[in-house]
Amino acid sequence: MKVALVFNSFSYKLHEENLRIVQRYFGLFPPLSLAWVAGIAEKAGHEVDLIDARTLRLSPDDVLKRLRKTKPDVLGFMMTTYMFRETLDWIRYLRDGLPGVKVMVGGYNLRVYPKESVTPPEIDFGCFNSAYHTVPRLLEELEGGRNFDDVPGLIYRKNGSLVQTDYGEDPDFENYPFPARHLLPNELYAEFPTERKNFSVIVTSKGCPMKCIFCEAGQTRYNPRSVKTVVDEVEECYNKHGIRELDFFDYEFAILRKRTLEICKEIQRRKIDILWACRARIDSVDDELLREMKAAGCGRIYFGIESGSQEDLDKMKKGITLEQIRETIRLTKKHGIRALGFFLIGGPGDTRASIERTIKFAKSLNLDYVQFSKVTAKPLTTLWRDLVAESGYDYWREYILGNAEEAALPRPWTELTNDEIDEIAKKAYIDYHSRPFFLLKHTLQVRSFDEFKRKFFAFLEMCFRQERISTADPKFQAYGENKGKLDWYKKISKWSQPF
């Protein structure tokens, strides 16, 4: 069959955990989930077109024109909870212009709200298990007998009602094909600290056994790929797609020390000259491991630090200490690896005073980059489960069903208001990045004009504005009553495209 997978563009949402400006500049990443679906469908013998409309800046009409030429039998979309409504708008528009096409959806949101996600009549099939088993079987039945009851992990409409089949087998991540990166514009991807092109992301494991109450992956089955498979994919990225920088997007890349060591040694053995980043827990790395990571090309590590208060770390069930944090950051820098820290604003019991301690602690670590995120009750987190249990109301479910407006969720675990948390988060970024020595150091570290532009305009926009406002919008006139500011805004809007 002919399958077209579409990754649509989307706008900032009030319920997101990052500030608007951070979301804008953090990165332009490949839609890896859809690339896996493409790889799975191709392996099963189907013809696949993957359209990254967000990165290519294609409008729905642009995509429709392309699809009318390729004439797909099936359209596929990834449905995230945050972007559900925008993706649904794209589905409606494209389906209207392609009579007879079938629509299948999958993704994280289908695991949380399977039936709610397939309630809109424009969606024919929902995959609530992994695509690994569901998509090939679904396409097989669409080609032939159409006995969809036999397709595992599927929700579909039958005689006016939604039918949900058995979940089926949970696939082994080791057996997945590599993502179909040959269908992606790899030369266009980047993240904020990117130094080389082409750039991509890679995932080597699923799940995380840890218990952090703010993370949707907490206490889920850890399913890693083998060392050989991981390094084979790295090598394919390098040789076939010209990729020279990777970000390992695992929730926790270094959690199995022996495996991480073996991956690093195998990259060195094959002499793959690639720069890479990863996410790691503070207590997962040590002196020897960091040395091998550096030798294998690791240039930066994103550490989940979260807070400068031991009491708050304990409330979030991080299982680390402030002293461990200090020592790990010291060792990371010792080996010439950039240390980047994730922090949370508005966690359980957070006050202005506790957040000030966190900002002061972050400065004392002298990290190369920080991210201050707003604690949000995301679906499948402990915070979300507690909030639904205590309030009796599931905002995300109602949002998917179209019964709730876009809004910042309540945070009953702190006395700080949502507006205060926004204001404090912005101030934290400015305080951290405005230090003269920090600015000088990072200016000297810049390796390309693109990198300089990203960092320079991100800093300006963080200091002076949080929204991209149309010059035709009345709010813009209020912003720019002074003509100098108005002219400056127009100029910066022209030049400040981050990627």
N, C-alpha and C positions, 0 to 999 in steps of 0.2 A: 504494500500500500504506500501511498504518498502521504507523508506526515510533515506538517509544518509546526514548529515550536516557536512561540513568540514570547519574548521577554519585554514587557511594556515599560515605558517610562512612568515615573510616579513623582509626586510632590511630597514635601515635608508634612508630617502629621503632628497635631498637638499632643498626641499620646505617646510620641516617641521618647526614648530615654536620652537622646543627644540633643544639644542645642541645634537650632536650624543651621547656623554657620558651620558647625562641626560636621553635621551630616553632609553639607555641601562639599566640603573639602577633604573629608576623611579618605575617600577613595572611589575609583570607578572600577568595579570588580566584574569579572566574567560571571555569567549565570551558570555556575558549575552544576547545579541540580539539573537544569535542562540539558546541559552538555552530557551528563550521565544518561538521561533519558534517550538522547539522540544516539549515544553509543550503544545502548541496550537495544534500541529499535533497529539500528543498522546491523548489529550482530545477528538479529533475527531475520535479516534479509529485506528490510524495508528501506525505502528512499526517504531521506530526511533533509529538511531545510530548517536551520535554526536562525531566527532573526532577532538579534539583540537591538531592538528599537531604541532602548534607552541610550546605549553607547553611541549608536549611529545617528542619534537625534532624528529619528523617523517619526512622522506623525501617523495616526491611524490610517489616514488616506494613503500615505506613502506605502505602508505595509500592505494595505488592501490591493493596491496596484501590482505589487510584487506577487501577491498570492494569486491574483487572477491570471497571471502568466504561468505559474507553476501548477495551479489547480489541485490543491491537496485534497485528499479524502478525509483527513482528520486534522483538527487544530488542537494543539496542546498548550497549556498554560500552567505556570507555577502560582499557586494561591497562598500568599502569606497573609496573616491576620491583619497586619497594619495596612497593606495595600489592596485588600480584598475588593473594595468598591471600585477603585480605579481599574483593576484588572477586569472586573465584571463589565465596566463600561466598554473596554476594548473588545471583550468577547461579543457583546451585543452589536457593536458597530461592524466588526469583521464578519460575524455570522450573517448579518443582514445582507452583506454584499457578496456572500458565497453560498448560494442556495444548495442545500443538500449536504453541506459539510457537517461532520460530527465533531463535537467538542468534548475533550477530556481534560480534566484538571487533576493536579496532585500537589504535593508539598506539605510543609509543616502544618498548615491550617487544617488540612484534611485529617490529621491525626487527633487534633483537639476537638474539632466540630465537623465530623464526617457528613452527617445528613444535612446539617444547616448549610454547609458549603455547596451542596448540590440542589438546594431548594429552588434557586432561579431556573426557570424553564429553558433558558438558553444553554444550560450545561447538561450534556447527555450522560457523561460518565465521570465519576470521582474515584481516584485511586488512593485509598487510605492506608494501604500497605506500601512497601517499597515498589518502585517501578520495575525492579528486577524480574519479579514473577508476573506482576499484574499487566504491564504494558504488552509484552509479547503475546500473552494469552488473549488479551482484549483485541488486539489487531488481528489475531488468528480467527477469532469468532466474527469480527466485522467482515472479514474476507469470505467466511464460509457459513457455518451453521447458525450463527447468532444465538447460541445458547449461553447467554451471559451469566447464568446461574453457576456455571462451572469455572468462572474466572475468579481466582482468589483475590481478596482485598479490594473488591469493587462495589461501588454504589451506583445504581442506575434506576431509571424510571420504568416501571412495568405496570401497564393497565392503570395509569394515573397515580400510582403509589411508588414511593422510594423503596427499593430492595437493597439490602446490604448482605453481601455474601460472606462466607467465612474468611477470617483474616488471612489464613494460609500460613505457610512457613515463613519464618523470619530469616531473610537471606544472610549468608556470610559475606561480609564486605570484601573479603579476599577475592571472591569470584566476579566482582563487578569488572566490566571492561573499563579502559581508560576513558575519561570524558572526551567527547568528540571536539577537541580544540581546533581541528581543521575547519570547522564550521564557524569559528569565532574570529573577530578582528583583534587578534592578540596584540598588535602594535598600538592599540588605543588604550589599553588598560594601564592603570597606575594607582598607587596609594600615596598618601601624603608624604612619607619619607622616601619614596622610590628613588633609586639612584641609576638603575640601568633599564634599558629596553631590549627586548620585549619583556613584559611583566605578566605573570599569571598567579593564580592561587592553586593550591593542591591540598587535598584532604586525605590523610593516611589512616584515620581511625574514626569510628562513630562512638558517641556516648561518653559518659564520664561518671566514675563511681563516687565522686566527692559529694558533699552535702550542702553546698552554698545555697542559701534560701532564695537568692535573687536570680538564679540561673535555671533555664528550662531544661538543661541537660543533666542536672543534678540527680545522682543515684540511678542513672540509666545504664544499660548494659554496655560495657566497653568492648568494642569490636575492632581490633586493629588489623591492618594489612601486613603481610610479611615484609621483611627487609628487602628481599629481591624485587617484589612487586613495586614497593615504594620507589626504589632507586631506578627500576626500569622506567617508571613513569617520569621521574626526573630527567632521565636520559632522553626519553622521547620528546619531552618539552624542549630540551636543549637542541637536539639534532633535527627534529622535524618542524618545529615551530619557531625556532630562533629565539627562544626564551632565555634570558640571561639573569632574571631575578624572579624568585618565587616567594610566596608567603604561605607557610604551612598553616592552614586554617583550622587545624584540630582544636577542640576545646582545650586539650592538654597534650601537647606533642611529646613531652619528656617524661610522662608518668611511668613508663616502663624503661628503667635506666639502661638495661642490657640492650633492649631493642634500639633505643636512641643511639647508643654507642655504636652498634653494628651498622646502623644507617649511615652515620657519619664516616665510619671507616670504609664502607663500601663506596660512598661518593668519592672519597680520597683515592681508593684503589682504582676506580674507573677514570680518575683525573677529569672530573666534570667541573669546569670552572664556572660555578654558578653562585651568585649571592642570594642568601635566603634569610627569611625571618620566621619566627614562630611564636606561639603562645605557650607559656610554661608557668607552673606554680612556683612560688618562692622556694618551697621545700623539695622540688623535684630535681634541681641541678646542684652540682658540686664542682670543685676545682678541676678534677680530671675530665668530667663530662663537658664543662665549658671549654676546656682546652681543645678537645676533639671537635666540638661544634664549630669553634672558630676555624680550625684547620680545614673543616669541610665546607666552609663558606658562609657560616652564620654571621650576619652583620648586625642583627638587632633581635632582641627578645622583648615581647610584650608580657609584662608581669601583672597579674591581678593582685594589686596591693590593697585597694578598696578604702582603707582608712588609716589614720595616724593614731587611732585610739584602740588599745588592746580590748577594752570593754566592747567596743563596737564590732571589732573583728570576731569576738566570741559570739556576739548576738547573731552575726551573719553566718556562723559555723564555718569560718574559713580554715580553722585548724592550723594557723601560723602565728608567729609572734613578731613583735616589732624588731627584736634583735635579729631574728632570722632574716627579716627583710633587709636590714642594714648590711648584714654579712653577704647575702646573695648579690645585692647590687654592687657591693665592693668587689666581689670576685668577678662579676660580669664585666665591669670596667677594666679590671686588671688584665683580662684577656682581650681587650680591645673590641668588645661587643657593645653596641649601643643598648642601654637599658631604657625601656619605655614603660610607663606605669599607668594602669587603669585605676581610677579612683571613683568612689560613689558619693553622691550628694543627696541627702534626704533619706538616709537609712533609718532603721529602727532606733528611736531615741535620739536622733540627730538634732543638734541645736546649732545656733550660730557659733557658739564657743567651740563645740566639738569639730565643726567644719574648719574653723580657723586653725585648730590643732592639726587637722589633716593637711591643710595647705602648707603650714609651716613644716610639717614632717616631709612633705613632697619636696619642698625647696632644699631641705637638709640633705636629701638623697642625691640632689643634682642630676636628676634624670634628663635624658636627651629629649624626651617628649612625654607629655602627660595627656590623659583624657579624663575629664570630669563628667561623668554621666549621672543622670537623675535616676534614682531608684524607682523602678516601675514594676507593678504587679503584672509581669508578662505571663501569657498562658503557659500552663504546666509548671510554673514555679511554686515553691512553698508559699511565697507571699500571695500569689494569686489564689491558691486553694484556701488559704486562711481568710482572705478578703471575701471570697464568695460564700464561705461557710458562715462568716460573721454577719454579712450584710444580707444574705439571701438573694443577691442580685449579681448576675454575671454580665458585666459591661461588654466583654468581648463577644459573647454569644449574641447579645442584642445588636451589637454593631454589625456583625455578619448578616443578621436577619434584616437589617435596615431599620431597626426600631430605636437606635440610639445615635445621637449626633456625635461628630468628632469632638473629643474633649480630653483634657488631661485627667487621668484617673485620680481618685482620692488617695491620700497617703495617711491613713489613720494611725500609723506607727510613729509619726512625728508631729510635733506641734507647728512646724513650719508650713506655710501655705505654698501652693504650687507657684505662685508669683514670686514668693521669696526664694524658693529653690532655683527658679530660673535666674533670678538676679544674682544669687550667690554663686551659681555655676559660672556665669559669665565673668564675674569679678575674679573667681579663682583662676580662670584662663588668663585674664589680663595681668593679674598680679604675678603669676608664674612666668609668663613669657615676656614681660616688659623689663625684666632686670637687664641692665646694660651689658654685663658680662655674658649672659645667656644669649642676647641678641648678637653680640660680636662673634661668639664662638660658632653659632649656627650660620652666620653669614660666611665665615671662613670655611665652613664645611661644605658649602653648596658646590655641587659638581656639574650642574647644567643650568641653562637659562630657564627651562621648564620647572625645575625644582625651585629655583629662586622665585619665579613668578607665583607658584603655588603658595610658598611660605610668606612672601611679602604681602600678597593681597589677602590671604587668610588673616594675617595679623591686623591689617588695616580694617577689614570688615568686622573682625571681632571687637576692635576698639570703638568703631564708629557706627556700626549698624548690625542688626540681627536679621533683617528681612531684605529680600530682593523685591523692591516695589516698582511697579510699572510707572513710567513718567506720566502716563495718562491718568493714573489713579489719584483721586483727591488727596489721599494720604501722603502722596509724594509731594504735593504742593505744600502741605503743612510741614513736611520734613525739610523742604528746601525753600523756605521763605527768603532766606538770604541767597542772592543770585550766585555768589561764589560757591556756596555749598551745592546749589543746583547744578552748576556747570561741572563741579568736581564729581558729583554723583554720576552724571552722564558719562564722563570719561572713565571712571573706574568700572562702571558697568560694562563698558565696551571691552576693557582689557582684562577683566578679572575672571574669565572662564577658567576654572581650575584645571581642567584636563582637555 
